[in-house]
Amino acid sequence: MKKQHKVIVGGLGAGALALGVALTGGTSAYFYDDETQQATFQAGSVDLVTAGAIESQNINPLGSVTYNPATKTLSASNLQPGDTFVYDVTFKNAGSLDAFPYMSWKVLNDLENGVNEAEGADPTAGVGELDDVMTVRFDIDAFGSSANGTPTPVSNTFYGQPAPIGLSWAMAPGLTRHAKFTFKVPNGGQGAENQIMTDSFDLKIDFALTQVGAPVPSF
């Protein structure tokens, strides 16, 4: 009996040992869960849209003031002293970011078109005087009634420099503002009037939008 008892105990010990090997050496399973985070990035935009229109005009019957929306070109011809017209430019922030609007202004050329002054000496032979005589009043709705408001010779407006000027505070997306230019050929006396006969000049007006914090643009 003692021998049987010993055999049984020995058998249990061997079985327990075999079970332990199976638990530690076999395949194990664990609980598991995971999630994924995604990121999407898209840049904003600064988009300037401009449009021009002739708001009003009071010129001689033979004069002409037109605007071509396709080329965004204002043309005035056959002007005489006393003629005046208002050119309205709308500029819109069509982008998705706040942006600052700027404008630059520059006279590209002065021409006499081969005709010298009919009376008196030519103050600048070969160079037209129309831009020195013709005045412009610049108004912008962003600053109330006007930003300039005083009729000034075209050649001297904004100190005659093409440096950009700020037109308003930062414009929110979708905001539209107006810049108005009132041009006039003044009655300056017979001598001054004769100086500008057949004279012409080309004027370049640039608008720009820059993101907030960006440096002043160079046109």
Order of alpha helices (4+ residues) and beta strands (2+ residues): alpha-beta-beta-beta-beta-beta-alpha-beta-beta-beta-beta-alpha-beta
